[in-house]
Amino acid sequence: MAKPRGQRVGLWLGLCCALATGPLTAAERVPDPQLRLALTQAVFDAQSFPNGGAASAWLTEMSKRLERRLPDPFYRTELLRLVHTEATRAQLEPELVLAVIQVESAFDRFAISNRGARGLMQVMPFWTDTIGRPDDDLFHPETNLRYGCAILRYYLDRSKGNLSNALARYNGSLGTFEYSDKVYLALRTGWQ
């Protein structure tokens, strides 16, 4: 029997985050089979959610807030639409995803961390091979957002709804609050 979509996405997120915390041994790179399946299903799931009137209003408001960081109105609107779609798919608040992107990459879709994480949400590149999609481009906003949102959802589920712990897991800093505090600050001052 297939798992509900929320569980699949949650499992997918956990797998990604679990391996995004630094250099890993070969044993650590062997993913949990359930998480690997969830990640694979999330990436192959092309279903999109309709935005409707409320999303249109959201896009207009968020576009104003993002304008100084991303001056191109076409790219900005498309990115916001993708954030809304992928956050909704993973059952996350789009504003939270915007705060994570702000902290992770400052909206630089070509960002690369010192550990090799890539793109807007700083996803580790080994995930594309792990789920059998080696040609996925983590610098492509839609791909990066799909991976990143699934990872964050998984950690939120794994943390039983504790967002501070989920954010720390996402960043690989479980046990400290520095990263989650940065995301909360970005959320409060820019996206709520």
Secondary structure, 3 states (H helix, E strand, C coil): CCCCHHHHHHHHHHHHHHCCCCCCCCCCCCCCHHHHHHHHHHHHCCCCCCCHHHHHHHHHHHHHHHCCCCCCHHHHHHHHHHHHHHHHHCCCCHHHHHHHHHHHHCCCCCCECCCCCECCCCECCHHHHHCCCCCCCCCCHHHHHHHHHHHHHHHHHHCCCCHHHHHHHHHCCCCCCHHHHHHHHHHHHHHC
